[in-house]
Amino acid sequence: MAKFLFIYRDPVEKKGPELSPEEMQAHMQQWWDWLGQGSQEGWVTEFGDALQPDVKIVRPDHSVLDGPHPESKELIGGYSIVEAADFATACEHAKGCPIFQSGGSVEVRAVANLSPPTE
């Protein structure tokens, strides 16, 4: 089994209706249900977490900038680690993600699994 990183992205310009507390709770329950099912089935190995919107970028000259950059078209909302036989299977798992209901997307990236050198 290979490891994959699911990166949850939302468009910056997304302008949808504000959710009531009840709607937000129902939406979050969909996430927990989807991730919980994946965990029970064995393909979600790490739920990951949501990310705060504050971003700092450290440049090669060691300067620190606020981010994200204005030219960004998407915000990264969170991540999860999953296992799957191949990219196609990982993408099939991603298709059940609740983020699509709000116009978001799931970026699926293979983890390189580099090992540190042994002595």
N, C-alpha and C positions, 0 to 999 in steps of 0.2 A: 504494500500500500504506500502511496505517495502522500506527502503532506501538501496542503494548499492553504493559502491565505485568502479569505473572503474580505474584501474591503468594501464597506457600505458607503455609497456616494449619493449625495443629494445635489440637485442643481442650485446654484447660488441665487438665481433669480426666481426660484419657486415662490409663488404667492398663492397659497391656498387658504382656506378658511381656518381660523384659530379653532383648535379642538377644545371642547369642554373637558373638565377633569374626568368625566365618565368616558368620553370618547378616547382621551389619551390613555386611560387605564385599559380600555378594550384593545387599543392598538398595541400597547406594550404586552398585553396578554397574548396577542397573536405572535409576537416575537418570541416570548417564552415558550409557547406551544411548539413553534417551528424548531427552535433550538433544542428544546427538551425531547422532541421526537427524534431529531438527528442524534442526540446523545444516546437515547435508548437504542437506536438502530446501529450505533457505533461509528457513525461518520463525523459527528461533531466531537472533537477531542478537547477543544478549549472554547468556551463560550465567547471569550474575549470581553470587550466592553465598549461602551460608547466613549467618544472622545469629546473633550471640552472644546469650545470654539477658539480659545486663545491659542495662538501659534507664535513661536519664536524660531527664527531661522539663523543659524550660525554660519557665516560666510568663511571662505578660505583665509581672509585677512583677519579673522576672529571677531569681526564686528557682529553685532546681534541686531537683527531686524524684526519688526513686528510682521506678522503674516496673517492670513494668507495674502498673497499678492493680489492686487485689484484685477489682474487679467485672468485669475482663476475662474473657471466656469462651474466648478463643482466643489463641494465641501466634503471632506471625509468625516462621516458620522461615527464610524466604529469599525470593528474587525472581529473575525473569528478564525480559528484554525480547524481545518477539517482533514479527514483522510479519505482518499478515494483511489480506485484502481488506476484512473487516468483522468485527463482533462475533461473528457466527455462526461464521465460520471460525476465529477465535481460540478460541472455546469448544470447537470440535471438536478443535483441537490440544491443549487443556488436558485433554480427556477421557482422554488416554493417560498422564497423570502418575502416577507410582508412589505419590504421597501418599495416594491413596484406599485403598490396602491397609491403612493404619494409621489410618483414620478421619478423615484431614485433608481439606482442601478447597483449591481454587484460586480466588482472587479475580481476575477479569479486569477490568482498568481500561484505558480508552483514554487514551493520552498526548496532551495538548493541542497539543504542538508549537508553543508560543509562541516567536516569534523576538524577539531583542532589537531595540530601535529602531536604525535605521541613521542615520548622520550625513549 
